[in-house]
Structures are given as C-alpha cells and as structure tokens.
Amino acid sequence: MATRRWLVAAGVAAVLVTEAVLVIPHMEAAGDALAHPRVGWILVALALEAASMTTFARLQRRMLFAGGLRVTLRAAVATTLAANALSVTLPAGPVVASGYTVRRMRGWGASPPLIGWSLVASGILSSVALAVIGLVGASLAGGSIHPVTVVLEVVAVAVLIWGLRSASRNEHLLRRVGSLAAGAAVRIARRSPEGAHRRADRLVDELLTVQPRTRDWVLGLLFAALNWLADLGCLVAACHAVRAPGPSLTTALLAFAAGMAASSVPLLPGGLGVVDAAMVLTLVRGGLPAGAATAAVLLYRIISLGLVGVAGWLALGALRLRADRREAGAGAAGPAPTDASITRMPPQPVTVGCSRR
C-alpha cells in the first residue's frame, strides 16, 4: 500500500513538473492575453458552460422521468452542480460525488433500481455522445468526413439505443442477470441462497417498472450531446476571448476530445495538469501560438473547473441549509419518514416540487 502511494505521488509530481516545463516559457504571453480579454466572449463562455451543466442535469432528470419520478429542473441542476464540485475538488471525488447523488435521489423517492438505471443510462448516453464528437473530430482531421463513416456512426448509435431499450424490457434477460448476480453473491459473500435470489427478484420487479420510451432515449442522447457541445463551445469562446487566431473546428474538436480523454486519468482532482497539458499541446499542433493556447486553456479551466466548482459548493451549502431547516421543522411537527420507508413504498410516479415538465 505504501509503495502504491509513493508511485501515485511520483506520477502526480511528474505530471506537474512536465506541465511546468511546457507552460512556464509561455506564461508571459498568456498573462498578457488574459490581462486584456474580450469581455463579450467571456460572457458567451460563461453562458455556454451554464448550458452544459443544465443539459447534463436534464439528461439525468429525463432518465428518472422514464421510471415515473418527476423532479424539478431547479433541484436537478443544484444536485448536478453540487456533485460536480465534490467530484473535482475532493480526493476520490468521483466516488464521493456518486454517493451524494445517490442520497439525493433517494431523498426524492427514487428506488435503488431506478437510481442505478438513471446513473448507468446517463453515463452510457454521455459516453456515446462524446465518442461521436471525437469520431467527427478525427474524421475532420483526416481532411473530410466520409459519408460511410457518418452512416456507420449513426447506425451504431441507433443500434446501441435499441439494444438498451430492448434489454430494459426483456424480463427473461433481466431475471437471468439477476440470478447470475445472486449466485455470485452467494459464492463471494457467502450469502443465503434463498435470501440472495429473493432480493434479486425484488430488484428485477422494481426495475421492470422502469419503461423508457423511444422519446426518452432520443431526448437523453440529445441532452448528452448538447452537454458536450456547450462545453466545447466554452473552450472555443475562451480562445476568442484571449484573441487567439482560431481555432478551426477540427482543432477545437481534437483539443476537446484530448482533454476529456485525459480527464479519465485519476491523478489529480478535475484532471488538473493532465487535461490542461493535453488541450494546450493539441491547440498548438493545430496552429495556435503557444502563449495564446495556454491563455485560452487557462481561461476555459477557470470557468469550467473553478467557477463551476464554486457554484457547486454554493449549491451544496444551500441544499444543506434547506435540509437542516426541513429537519428542524419536521422535528417540531413529529418524526419525518426516512429514506428507507420511502424506498419500501410500491413503485409509483412521484412529483418533486411544482414542476410537471
């Protein structure tokens, strides 16, 4: 364990040193660009990043709606911002953020199968949308987008959505998977066979109440794509804000895809250092001056990582304060129902707040 920690620390140090060596020579030019930005483009970047977070919240909200749970957009956005802040600022942030999101959804009345369904479906659609954006960027980098490639990409996305839709409605397949999972639980955790299979059957029964329509899949994929495209637009707007010459659509797509791929390396919160270096190098290879590329990426990260993180912590504080007030009021009026009592209720449509959208 100690050796592993030392290896991780060495990897983090290597990343930071490498980035410092690459970036420091261009910091003076980047500082000059950041000192005289185009305010209009900064406002555009802020608006696009806000749209990115909102569309991701809409994606998860739509997946919950497929299971009969109605959540206000305000509640979904607040949860998305708070979870994002936890993810990008804390050690093991993604794990903490996932736990926080699960607790929030349970508080809304979502059953464990619906929560799992929402998170998995949202993740798959988001990954598919990002993969398509990356493929388009790679096709553009090759000089042109081949019609056959585009058709294959569209067909692949349609087949994936159809497969997910069919699997979610296939009771035999779900019960088979549940039986295999129960058998694994018996062997690994040494659970009671009867209890494990009974719990698996109950989970499948609840999961079968989630019946996403084709409209849910289409809108979910649309929200996933808009989430990434708005974030990409924030990067492009940041380039214009620091008066960078470009970038071209190809360069922007490749830089964005490189940054998102680098963010999957769990070295530092928010991919700090790794994402920045990947984006700067890609923008420079695309023809941007190193100083302008550095300034653009710094501005993009200040907005997408820094300001969004601050907004998330503010949302987290507001949600915590509201929960404390609610608990105080419930304590005066009598004991409030727990999350456990909510999840034991029969699956049914639930409305959170006043919105029925």
C-alpha positions as CSV (number, residue, x, y, z in Angstrom):
1,M,0.0,0.0,0.0
2,A,2.8,2.4,0.9
3,T,4.6,1.6,-2.4
4,R,1.4,2.3,-4.3
5,R,1.0,5.7,-2.6
6,W,4.6,6.6,-3.4
7,L,4.0,5.6,-7.1
8,V,0.9,7.8,-7.3
9,A,2.7,10.7,-5.7
10,A,5.6,10.3,-8.1
11,G,3.2,10.2,-11.0
12,V,1.4,13.4,-9.8
13,A,4.8,15.1,-9.4
14,A,5.9,14.0,-12.8
15,V,2.8,15.4,-14.4
16,L,3.1,18.8,-12.6
17,V,6.8,19.1,-13.4
18,T,6.2,18.3,-17.1
19,E,3.4,20.8,-17.3
20,A,5.5,23.4,-15.6
21,V,8.4,22.9,-18.1
22,L,5.9,23.1,-21.0
23,V,3.9,26.1,-19.8
24,I,6.2,28.4,-17.9
25,P,8.1,29.6,-21.0
26,H,4.8,30.8,-22.4
27,M,3.2,32.3,-19.2
28,E,4.3,35.9,-20.0
29,A,2.4,35.8,-23.3
30,A,-0.5,34.0,-21.7
31,G,-0.6,36.6,-18.9
32,D,-0.7,39.5,-21.5
33,A,-3.6,37.8,-23.3
34,L,-5.5,37.2,-20.0
35,A,-4.9,40.8,-18.9
36,H,-6.8,42.2,-21.9
37,P,-9.7,39.7,-22.7
38,R,-12.7,40.3,-24.8
39,V,-15.5,40.6,-22.1
40,G,-18.2,39.7,-24.6
41,W,-16.6,36.4,-25.4
42,I,-16.1,35.7,-21.7
43,L,-19.8,36.2,-21.1
44,V,-20.5,33.8,-24.0
45,A,-18.2,31.2,-22.4
46,L,-20.0,31.6,-19.1
47,A,-23.4,31.1,-20.7
48,L,-22.2,28.1,-22.6
49,E,-20.8,26.4,-19.5
50,A,-24.0,27.1,-17.6
51,A,-25.9,25.5,-20.5
52,S,-23.6,22.5,-20.4
53,M,-24.3,21.8,-16.7
54,T,-28.0,22.4,-17.2
55,T,-28.3,19.9,-20.1
56,F,-26.5,17.3,-18.1
57,A,-29.0,17.8,-15.3
58,R,-31.7,17.5,-17.9
59,L,-30.2,14.2,-19.0
60,Q,-30.4,12.6,-15.5
61,R,-33.8,14.2,-15.0
62,R,-35.1,12.5,-18.1
63,M,-33.8,9.1,-17.1
64,L,-35.5,9.5,-13.8
65,F,-38.7,10.5,-15.6
66,A,-38.6,7.2,-17.5
67,G,-39.1,5.5,-14.2
68,G,-42.1,7.7,-13.2
69,L,-40.1,10.1,-11.0
70,R,-40.7,13.8,-11.7
71,V,-38.0,16.2,-10.5
72,T,-37.9,19.9,-10.8
73,L,-35.2,21.3,-13.1
74,R,-34.0,23.5,-10.2
75,A,-33.4,20.5,-8.0
76,A,-31.7,18.5,-10.7
77,V,-29.3,21.4,-11.6
78,A,-28.5,22.1,-7.9
79,T,-27.6,18.4,-7.4
80,T,-25.5,18.3,-10.6
81,L,-23.6,21.4,-9.5
82,A,-23.0,20.1,-6.0
83,A,-21.9,16.6,-7.2
84,N,-19.6,18.2,-9.8
85,A,-18.0,20.3,-7.0
86,L,-17.4,17.2,-4.9
87,S,-16.0,15.3,-7.9
88,V,-13.4,17.9,-9.0
89,T,-12.2,19.2,-5.6
90,L,-12.1,16.2,-3.2
91,P,-9.7,13.2,-3.1
92,A,-11.6,10.2,-4.5
93,G,-14.1,12.9,-5.7
94,P,-16.0,10.8,-8.3
95,V,-16.8,8.2,-5.6
96,V,-17.9,10.9,-3.1
97,A,-20.0,12.6,-5.8
98,S,-21.7,9.4,-6.8
99,G,-22.6,8.7,-3.2
100,Y,-24.0,12.2,-2.8
101,T,-26.1,11.9,-6.0
102,V,-27.5,8.5,-4.8
103,R,-28.5,10.1,-1.4
104,R,-30.2,13.0,-3.2
105,M,-32.1,10.7,-5.5
106,R,-33.2,8.5,-2.6
107,G,-34.5,11.7,-0.9
108,W,-36.6,12.4,-3.9
109,G,-38.2,9.0,-3.6
110,A,-36.3,7.0,-6.2
111,S,-35.9,3.3,-5.6
112,P,-32.4,1.7,-5.8
113,P,-33.1,0.1,-9.2
114,L,-34.3,3.4,-10.6
115,I,-31.2,5.2,-9.2
116,G,-28.9,2.6,-10.7
117,W,-30.8,2.8,-14.0
118,S,-30.6,6.5,-14.1
119,L,-26.8,6.7,-13.4
120,V,-25.9,3.9,-15.8
121,A,-28.1,5.1,-18.7
122,S,-26.9,8.7,-18.2
123,G,-23.3,7.5,-18.3
124,I,-23.8,5.4,-21.4
125,L,-25.6,8.1,-23.3
126,S,-22.9,10.7,-22.3
127,S,-20.1,8.3,-23.4
128,V,-21.8,7.6,-26.7
129,A,-22.2,11.4,-27.4
130,L,-18.6,12.1,-26.6
131,A,-17.4,9.2,-28.7
132,V,-19.4,10.5,-31.7
133,I,-17.9,14.0,-31.2
134,G,-14.4,12.5,-31.1
135,L,-15.1,10.5,-34.2
136,V,-16.3,13.6,-36.0
137,G,-13.1,15.4,-35.0
138,A,-11.0,12.5,-36.1
139,S,-12.8,12.4,-39.5
140,L,-12.3,16.2,-40.0
141,A,-8.6,15.8,-39.1
142,G,-8.4,13.3,-41.9
143,G,-9.4,16.0,-44.4
144,S,-13.0,15.2,-44.9
145,I,-15.9,13.3,-43.3
146,H,-16.6,10.2,-45.3
147,P,-20.3,9.6,-45.8
148,V,-19.9,5.9,-45.0
149,T,-18.3,6.8,-41.6
150,V,-21.1,9.1,-40.7
151,V,-23.7,6.5,-41.7
152,L,-21.9,3.8,-39.6
153,E,-21.7,6.2,-36.6
154,V,-25.4,7.0,-36.8
155,V,-26.3,3.3,-37.2
156,A,-24.1,2.3,-34.3
157,V,-25.8,4.9,-32.0
158,A,-29.2,3.7,-33.1
159,V,-28.4,0.0,-32.5
160,L,-27.0,0.8,-29.1
161,I,-30.1,2.7,-28.1
162,W,-32.3,0.0,-29.5
163,G,-30.3,-2.7,-27.6
164,L,-30.6,-0.8,-24.3
165,R,-34.3,-0.2,-24.8
166,S,-34.9,-3.9,-25.6
167,A,-32.7,-5.1,-22.7
168,S,-34.6,-2.9,-20.2
169,R,-37.9,-4.5,-21.3
170,N,-36.7,-8.1,-21.5
171,E,-37.9,-9.7,-18.3
172,H,-36.2,-13.1,-19.1
173,L,-32.9,-11.4,-19.7
174,L,-33.1,-9.3,-16.5
175,R,-34.1,-12.3,-14.4
176,R,-31.2,-14.3,-15.8
177,V,-28.8,-11.5,-15.0
178,G,-30.3,-11.2,-11.5
179,S,-29.9,-14.9,-11.0
180,L,-26.3,-14.8,-12.0
181,A,-25.6,-11.8,-9.7
182,A,-27.3,-13.6,-6.8
183,G,-25.2,-16.7,-7.5
184,A,-22.1,-14.6,-7.4
185,A,-23.2,-13.0,-4.2
186,V,-23.7,-16.5,-2.6
187,R,-20.2,-17.6,-3.7
188,I,-18.3,-14.5,-2.9
189,A,-20.1,-13.0,0.1
190,R,-21.5,-16.4,1.3
191,R,-25.0,-15.1,1.5
192,S,-28.0,-17.2,2.0
193,P,-29.1,-18.6,-1.5
194,E,-32.8,-18.1,-0.8
195,G,-32.3,-14.5,0.5
196,A,-29.9,-13.5,-2.4
197,H,-32.3,-14.8,-5.1
198,R,-35.3,-13.2,-3.3
199,R,-33.6,-9.8,-3.2
200,A,-32.5,-10.2,-6.9
201,D,-36.1,-11.0,-7.9
202,R,-37.4,-8.0,-6.0
203,L,-34.9,-5.7,-7.7
204,V,-35.8,-7.1,-11.1
205,D,-39.5,-6.5,-10.3
206,E,-38.8,-2.9,-9.4
207,L,-36.5,-2.5,-12.5
208,L,-39.3,-3.7,-14.7
209,T,-41.3,-0.7,-13.7
210,V,-38.8,1.5,-15.5
211,Q,-40.1,1.6,-19.0
212,P,-38.2,4.2,-21.0
213,R,-39.9,5.2,-24.3
214,T,-38.1,5.9,-27.5
215,R,-38.7,9.6,-26.8
216,D,-36.8,9.3,-23.5
217,W,-33.8,7.8,-25.3
218,V,-33.8,10.3,-28.1
219,L,-34.1,13.3,-25.7
220,G,-31.5,11.7,-23.4
221,L,-29.0,11.4,-26.2
222,L,-29.8,15.0,-27.3
223,F,-29.1,16.3,-23.8
224,A,-25.9,14.3,-23.6
225,A,-24.7,15.8,-26.9
226,L,-25.7,19.3,-26.0
227,N,-23.8,18.9,-22.7
228,W,-20.5,18.2,-24.5
229,L,-21.1,20.7,-27.4
230,A,-21.8,23.5,-24.9
231,D,-18.6,22.7,-23.1
232,L,-16.8,22.6,-26.4
233,G,-18.3,26.0,-27.2
234,C,-17.0,27.3,-23.9
235,L,-13.4,26.3,-25.0
236,V,-13.9,28.0,-28.4
237,A,-15.3,31.1,-26.8
238,A,-12.3,31.2,-24.4
239,C,-10.0,31.1,-27.4
240,H,-11.8,34.1,-28.9
241,A,-11.8,35.9,-25.5
242,V,-7.9,35.9,-25.4
243,R,-7.7,36.9,-29.1
244,A,-6.3,33.5,-30.2
245,P,-6.2,33.1,-34.0
246,G,-8.8,30.4,-34.4
247,P,-9.1,27.6,-33.6
248,S,-10.5,25.7,-36.5
249,L,-13.4,23.3,-35.9
250,T,-11.1,20.4,-36.3
251,T,-8.5,21.7,-33.9
252,A,-11.2,22.6,-31.3
253,L,-12.8,19.1,-31.5
254,L,-9.5,17.3,-31.2
255,A,-8.3,19.5,-28.3
256,F,-11.6,19.0,-26.5
257,A,-11.6,15.2,-27.1
258,A,-7.9,15.0,-25.9
259,G,-8.8,16.9,-22.8
260,M,-11.8,14.8,-22.0
261,A,-9.8,11.6,-22.6
262,A,-7.0,12.9,-20.3
263,S,-9.6,13.7,-17.6
264,S,-10.2,10.0,-17.2
265,V,-6.7,9.6,-15.7
266,P,-7.4,9.7,-11.9
267,L,-4.2,11.5,-10.8
268,L,-5.5,14.9,-9.7
269,P,-8.9,16.3,-8.9
270,G,-10.6,17.6,-12.1
271,G,-7.7,16.2,-14.2
272,L,-5.6,19.3,-13.1
273,G,-2.4,19.4,-15.1
274,V,-3.2,16.4,-17.4
275,V,-6.2,18.0,-19.1
276,D,-4.5,21.4,-19.4
277,A,-1.4,19.9,-21.0
278,A,-3.4,17.8,-23.4
279,M,-5.5,20.7,-24.6
280,V,-2.6,23.1,-24.9
281,L,-0.5,20.7,-26.9
282,T,-3.4,19.9,-29.2
283,L,-4.2,23.5,-29.8
284,V,-0.5,24.3,-30.5
285,R,-0.3,21.4,-33.0
286,G,-3.4,22.9,-34.6
287,G,-1.6,26.1,-35.3
288,L,-2.3,28.3,-32.3
289,P,0.6,30.2,-30.8
290,A,1.7,28.6,-27.5
291,G,1.0,31.7,-25.4
292,A,-2.5,32.1,-26.8
293,A,-3.2,28.4,-26.4
294,T,-2.1,28.5,-22.8
295,A,-4.2,31.6,-22.1
296,A,-7.3,30.1,-23.7
297,V,-7.0,26.8,-21.8
298,L,-6.4,28.6,-18.5
299,L,-9.5,30.8,-19.1
300,Y,-11.5,27.7,-20.1
301,R,-10.4,25.9,-16.9
302,I,-11.1,28.9,-14.7
303,I,-14.6,28.9,-15.9
304,S,-15.4,25.1,-16.3
305,L,-13.4,24.0,-13.3
306,G,-13.1,27.0,-11.0
307,L,-16.2,29.0,-11.3
308,V,-18.5,25.9,-11.8
309,G,-16.8,24.4,-8.7
310,V,-17.5,27.5,-6.7
311,A,-21.2,27.5,-7.9
312,G,-21.4,23.8,-6.9
313,W,-20.2,24.4,-3.3
314,L,-22.6,27.3,-3.0
315,A,-25.4,25.0,-4.2
316,L,-24.2,22.3,-1.8
317,G,-24.3,24.8,1.1
318,A,-27.8,26.0,0.1
319,L,-29.1,22.4,-0.1
320,R,-27.6,21.6,3.3
321,L,-29.1,24.6,4.8
322,R,-32.5,23.8,3.4
323,A,-32.3,20.2,4.6
324,D,-31.4,21.4,8.1
325,R,-34.4,23.8,8.2
326,R,-36.6,21.0,6.9
327,E,-35.3,18.6,9.6
328,A,-35.9,21.3,12.3
329,G,-39.4,21.8,11.1
330,A,-40.1,18.1,10.9
331,G,-38.7,17.6,14.4
332,A,-41.1,20.2,15.8
333,A,-44.1,18.6,13.9
334,G,-43.1,14.9,14.5
335,P,-40.8,12.3,13.0
336,A,-40.4,12.6,9.2
337,P,-40.3,9.5,7.0
338,T,-36.9,8.1,6.4
339,D,-35.4,7.3,3.0
340,A,-35.7,3.6,3.8
341,S,-39.5,4.0,4.3
342,I,-39.7,5.8,1.0
343,T,-37.9,3.1,-0.9
344,R,-40.2,0.4,0.5
345,M,-43.2,2.0,-1.0
346,P,-44.7,0.4,-4.2
347,P,-43.2,2.0,-7.3
348,Q,-45.3,4.9,-8.4
349,P,-45.0,8.3,-10.1
350,V,-43.6,10.9,-7.7
351,T,-43.6,14.7,-8.2
352,V,-40.9,16.7,-6.6
353,G,-41.7,20.4,-6.3
354,C,-44.3,22.0,-8.5
355,S,-42.9,21.3,-12.0
356,R,-44.6,18.6,-14.1
357,R,-42.3,19.1,-17.1
